[in-house]
Amino acid sequence: MSHGHVVVIGGGGTGAAIIHDLIQRGFTATLVERGELTSGTTGRHHGQLHSGARYAVGDREIARECMEEVRILQAIAPQALEMNYGLFVALTDEDVAFAPEFIQACREATIPVREIPLDQAFRMEPHLNPEIKMAVQVPDGTIDAWRLPLHFFATARAAGADIRTFTEVVGIHSRAGAVTGVRVLNHATQEESDIAADLVVSATGAWAEKVAALAGIHIPVTPAPGTMVAVKKRLNNMVVSHLHPAGDGDIIVPQRGLSIIGSTQWKTDDPDTVEVPRADIDYLTRRATELMPVFGETPFHAAWSASRPLAGASSNVEDGRKLSRDFIAIDHGRSDGVKGFISIIGGKATVLRAMGEKTVDLICDLVGVQEPCRTAETPLLQHRAFYNPHLVTKGAAS
């Protein structure tokens, strides 16, 4: 017997993890995405699998959570990951002075960390700046930004989830202060229809403000695009990061046959009308060249942006539920008097499974269901099974 029907809005990584967890816990669920799956921010990030080292100095809990989720993803979706490690390199004396604090923070966050001799670093990564002063290795990696969510989607669909692409929510229905469903536009047929729901979850990231407005709710979310630049060669096998407090343009991520430097950040009013500033391309190329001089000599491949959501200081966080220091879910029944509507904001690709878990924990609390999360122990189907149902019987990721 189903615990109720939940509509999830947004076909990115967060939506994928939420619908998978909902189905695992006995809900029926429908996910709608206005474009193709992962066609928003999820499909545009640079694909770093964060060990948490980047965040350790600023927040041990975020860092520890990242490391925990890396271990879980290695177990449930290894095919979507490349566990190629990460190298933080010092360019200046100030960077070297920062290193002890960085290493200690990683250890406190349970992140394996070690300084390695420079000659070893150059053997591992021959394109490193020959003037680097120090190298520290951590268990970073890379994510296939499309395949990882598809593992979740494939597993959810095989278990009964209804996943609809090119289906845009154009209205949210409510009665007596409670959400009753959504109005959707099928972009393939240009027909509108209604989907009834006991709860609606907005997993729309930088578009959360627009979606909430359909329910008459204001969430002060500012879309914050960031630019990334790729060149046409795999220059490094490990993720190479600048050993300093986190900033712009300080990570080079290997992705298949490319190398990607990211990212910058600015604010915009509309995540649908973002253009890449030429100055960002020049800036990121300079920053990448500081880490690996050959980057600036390598043929340009592409530049693009991805919009992350910045929650405003006056958002109803106090009335919602802070799921971690990195992502929050807002129960709009409590904050805005619209029961059965939840928005989840923040997070990162590395912790998508945890975001799904904590969101469904909240849903279970709201409907009075006691059903434990099992997604950390459940191997996911291979991503190909989403499109080829014959592969479902062949088991988990392979």
JODAVEN-V512560 format. One record per helix or strand of 3 or more residues. SS is the DSSP state (a for helix, b for strand). FROM is the first residue (numbers start at 1). TO is the last residue. If there is no record, write none. Layout:
ss={SS/SS}
from={FROM/FROM}
to={TO/TO}
This chain:
ss={b/a/b/a/a/a/a/b/a/b/a/b/b/a/b/b/b/b/b/a/b/b/b/b/a/a/b/b/a/b/a/a/a}
from={5/13/28/42/53/60/78/86/93/113/118/134/141/147/162/167/178/191/199/205/221/239/251/258/278/293/300/327/332/341/349/383/389}
to={9/24/32/44/56/76/80/90/108/116/124/138/143/158/164/175/186/196/202/213/231/242/255/262/291/297/311/331/335/346/367/386/394}
